[in-house]
Amino acid sequence: MHALRSQIALTVVAFVLGLLVVAQLQSQQTAPALAGVSSQDLTILVANLNTRNDQLRTEIATLDRELGDLRADRSRGETSLDQLRDDLLDVRAFAGQEPVAGPGVSVTVAGPIGAPAVAELINELRNAGAEAMAIEGVRIVPGSVVAGAPGGLSLESTPLSDPFEIRAIGSPEALTGSLTRIGGIVAQLGAAEELATVTVTPVERMVVPASERNLLPRYGKPSL
């Protein structure tokens, strides 16, 4: 629509310019015929021509402004569309529908550990600012549950090996500090899960995959 309006405006401008050229040529060709016209009539004719030229110049200036506005609107529209695409991609990424890359921490869990303890570890990472997480390549999204007994844990029907890795994207300093602080979750798990060890390693860049689950809601719909 913007492109069509721009083409129409350009066509109108070209048409008006053509009229000016034709009018100028006609005035030159008919100049001999004006030899018998009185000075008063010539003055009126010149005044009328000047008035018409001023009107045409005003129309051209108006069309130029409208053309500039159309181009600006199209430029702003394209920019807004690009921004909307970027925003949508961000929402999809952090909702679990797209892979996410960035800095974070790698948490390696070795030895027998219970599912509730892993859930506490995930919650601590989330509370510390983790923006995206995965365990052994399985994206953690709302509804993801670690289940099973020590030595037989699974996440969304995917068995967790021993050891298994939790990848969490976020500030490496904030995540590491929250997990390893005195009395923090790592210390608590060390006391409660004596045979398990939890190792936290800052990582400059990692990739968390997209979820393979269908994340579209079954019952809830956007309220507009």
N, C-alpha and C positions, 0 to 999 in steps of 0.2 A: 504493500500500500504506500509506504514512504517513497519507494523507488518510482512508482507510477506517478505520484504527485510531483516528484522532482522532474520527471520527463515532461509532464504537462506544463509546468512552470517554465522550463527551458524553451519549449515550443512556442509559448505565448511571447516570451521575450524576443525570440528570433522573428516572430511575425510582426511585432511592433517595430523592431529595427528595420525590417523590410519595408514597412509602410513609410518610414521616415526617408529611406533612400528613394523610393518611388516618388514620394512627394517632392523631394529635392530635384529629381530629374525632370519631372513634369513642369516644375516652376522654371527650370532653365530652358526647356523646350518652348514654353509658351511666353517667354519674355518678350519676343518681338510683337506678340499680339497685344501687349500691354502699352504699346507706344502711344495709342490714342486715348488712354484712360487718363482722367483728370488727376491732378495731384491729390485732391481730397479723397478720391476713390482709392488711389494707390496707398494713401496713408491708412485708410480703413482696412484695406486688404492686408497690408504689412502687419498691422496691429492684430488682425484676426489670425494670421499665420504665426505670429509670435505667441499669441495666447494658446493656439493649438499645439505648438512645439513645447511650450511649458507644460501643458497637460500631458503630452506624451512622455516628457522627461519625468514627470511625477509618477506616471504609471510604470515606467521602467524602473524607477527607484523603488517603488512599492513591490514590484515583482522580484527585484533583486533581494529585498529584505525577506520576502516570503520564501524565496529559494534558499537563502541562508538559514532561515528558521527550519525549513524542511530538512536540510542537510544536518543541522545541529540536532534536531529531534531524532533523525535516523542514527546519528552517532551515539546519542545518549541511550537510545533504545538498544543498540547493539551492546553498549557497555553494561547496561542493566541486565540484559539477557546473559552476558558472560558471567556477571556477578551472581545471578541466580543459579547458573549451572555450577559454579564453584561452591556456593552455599549448599546446594543439594548434594553435591559429592561429599562435602564435609559431614553432612547429616547422615548420609548413607554409610560413610566410613566408620563413624563413631557409634552408629547403631548396630554395626556388625555385618553390614551387607557389602562392604568393600574392604580390601586389605589396608592396613595402616602401617606406616614406617616411621621410625623416629628413635630417639634415645630412650633408655629405660634401664631395667634391671633384669638379670637372669637369676631365678631362684631355683636351685637344685635341691630336691628332696630325696634323700636316700634312706633306706631301711623301712621297717614296718611302721606305718602311721595310719591313724584312723581318718575316715572321711570327715568327721566334724572338725578335726584339727586342720585339714586342708581347707575347709570352708572358712575357718577363722583366718587363715593365712590370706585367702583371696579377699575377704572383707577388709583386712588391714591394708592390703595393697590399694583397694578401691578407696578407702577412707583417706589414704595418704596421697591420693591424686592420680592414680593410674587411669589412663584414658582408654586403654584397650589391653586385653589380656588373652592369653591362650595357654593351654596345657597340652604339651606333646602335639602341637599343630591343630588343636581343636579350639576354636574361638569361644571365649566365655561371654555369653549374652544373657539377658534376663531369662530366667528359667533353667539355666545350666546348673546341674547338680552333680557333685562328685559323690559316688555311692560305692558301697562294698566294704568288706572287712579289710584290715591291714594285710597287705600282700596281694590283695585282689581288688584294688580300686579300679573304677572306670568313670569316664566322663562321656555322657551321651552315647553309651554303648561302646565306647572306645577304651579298651583296657589300658591302664597306666603301667608302664614298665617300672623297674626299680634299678637305678634312680629315674625320676621323671623331672622335667623342666617346666617351670612356669615363666612365661615371658610377659613382662608388663611394661607398657610404654608410658613414659611420664618423665618427670625430673629425676635423674639418677640420684642426685644428692638427697632430695626429699624422700624418695622411696627407700633408699638405703638407710637413711637416718631413722625413719619411722620403724623399719623392721628390726634394726639392730640396736636400738637404744636400750639403755639399762631398764630391765623390767618389761621390755617390749615383747612382741609375739615370738621372735626367735628364742629369746630366753625362756619364755613360758613353755614353748614346745619342747625345748631342751630338758626342762624339768618334768613335763608330763609324758613325753614320748622318749623314754631313755635310750631306746635302740635306734632312733631316727636322728638324722642330722639335716640341718637346713643351711645352705650356703648361698649368700647373696653376693652377686657380682655386677657392678655397674657396667653398662654397655653403651657405646657411643651411638650405635645404630643397629636396629633390629627390625624385623618384619613380622607382623602379626597377621595371619591369614583371615579371610572373610569366613563367616559362618556358613555351613552347608545347610543349616535349617531354614525352613520357610518362616520368615519373621513377620509376615503380614498378619495382622490381627484377625481373628475369626468373628468377634462380636463387636468390638469397639470400632467406631467410625469417627473421622474428624468432625468436630462441631464448629461450623462456620457461622 
